[in-house]
Amino acid sequence: MADDQSAIAKRLETQIDIILITAIVFAIAGATAFVMAVTMGDWEYWVDWKDRRFWPLVPIGMLMVIPAALSSTFWVKFRLPFAFTAIVLCYSAVRWLSTYLNFHIFGGFPISFVWPSVYIPMAILVDCSLLITRSVFLTGLTGAFLWGALIYPANWPMLAAFHEPINYNGEMLTAADLLGYEYIRTSLPEYIRVVERSILRTFGDAVTPLTAVFAGFLCTVVFYLSWIIGAIVNDHRRWLKKV
Amino acid sequence: MSTTTAELSVLNEEKTVAGAQRAGVNFTIYLSLLAGLIIVYSLHRLFLHANAHTVGLDYFEPEFQVWMNLFYVQIVVLPTLMAGIAYYLWRTRELNPDNVAPEVELSRYFSFIAWLSCYTLIVIFAGAVHGEADAAWHQVVIRDTDFTPTHVGLFYLLMPALIITGGGSYIFAKTRLPMHAKQHLLPLGVAIGGPILIMPNVGLNEWGHTFFYAEEMFGTPIHYGFAILGLALIALGGVVVHIVHRCKELVDIVSEREARQGV
């Protein structure tokens, strides 16, 4: 009878797992894509927004919020150190679906102009940090820092060609800039493009490493804050008697 | 939508005598629900693709009536559906929540997860498939009208659908799950509150784009309020933990009974 009970329990638990994981996958994919779209969408959408000053800082900091908040539940409640990889994987799948359907097919932009950034390598690093150190504090110092610092090298194979300097009618600009001028976005004029805004625009020097280090520190802070918020919001023992 | 609501309510809802029937998920109904939603929203997306750039360019042109007809249908059907579902869930509520058999309660948790699955599936369509169609649309067709084809799908179809499925999840839990009968699970309230909480920002966005911000940069302060919809779903983690805890207890009881009765 004990064997029977065990088999029945296993069948029921497997069924619960299947439908619950389906709901979780839908939630993290849709929620992450939506939050990213309305907070830093343009840095993700357009290659000429993928600059060295804001793109390696703003999107990676924002993308930290949901994985870190849900990591607190995955890790503390279930001892599962793969929240970052799972969420970023779902997000990337939805982003590619949306990029192809909406920006390429519907909007008519070439894929080379609208490709999404790559985040999966950094997500694996954060999860591995948690798995190896088994410490939230150390994961914030190492994994979260690397998450912010490595976005540029992780995307460099795809991005390098677009940052080549071009002499265009006597003006120097990047290949990405030229694409942006050629594919006119009627609601996104040049004067609101938030790229490379600073006292000096240069093709060399220390712009990217400086941004990478700052992004690392920013992501460390966002990691801790999001973890704390996730732990508070996801306390399943919080019941209200009245609303 | 009609597929959703009709089938959600019957998902393993029979009040069976304890142990007389094997507990379990009815995957045929579960998958039919998700497939129904995917078909409805995919058809809407195909309609958008076929007609947005031809008869959807200007609200003031006569041919835009195609979109307004769709809009009128949606704003009549969806609130009616919402009221019908709420009424049905309330009329068929559990009158004796302290005396629900574990098998029935477990079946109701399966239905509850099905509600949440529908809610989160619509988040994907709202957040990416339709939401970013709106982003792409505004970059090739200047925003100059009160209604646009993408808004007809996003604001007047998907947002109400989110409220229906999110609110339905909450009412279902309150009216059928014993633990929820006399108290409110905070993470559930937060997780399904997102679509309602962004309503003020929908107004701000339309008002702002009309009066002071004609451009459509997506990551801009006028859009930040929308992020609440996605961020609220962080609280789904707490709902999942609650479901896992309670279902574990129920599975232990139900499996022991079924093994004893040889079902």
Interface residues (C-beta under 8 A of the other chain):
Chain A: M1 A2 D4 Q5 S6 I8 A9 R11 L12 E13 Q15 I16 I18 I19 L20 T22 A23 I24 F26 A27 I28 A29 G30 A31 T32 A33 F34 V35 A37 V38 T39 M40 G41 D42 W43 Y45 V58 V65 I66 A69 L70 S72 T73 F74 K77 V94 R95 L97 S98 T99 L101 N102 F103 I105 F106 G107 G108 F109 R185 T186 S187 L188 P189 I192 V194 I229 G230 V233 N234 D235 H236 R238 W239 L240 K241 V243
Chain B: A23 G24 V25 F27 Y30 L34 R45 L48 H49 A52 L106 Y109 F110 I113 A114 L116 S117 T120 L121 I122 V123 I124 F125 A126 G127 A128 V129 G131 E132 A133 A135 A136 W137 H138 Q139 V140 V141 I142 R143 K182 Q183 H184 L185 L186 P187 G189 V190 A214 E215 E216 M217 F218 G219 H223 Y224 F226 A227 L229 G230 L231 L233 I234 A235 L236 G237 G238 V239 V240 V241 H242 I243 V244 H245 C247 K248 V251 D252 V254 S255 E256 E258 A259 R260 G262
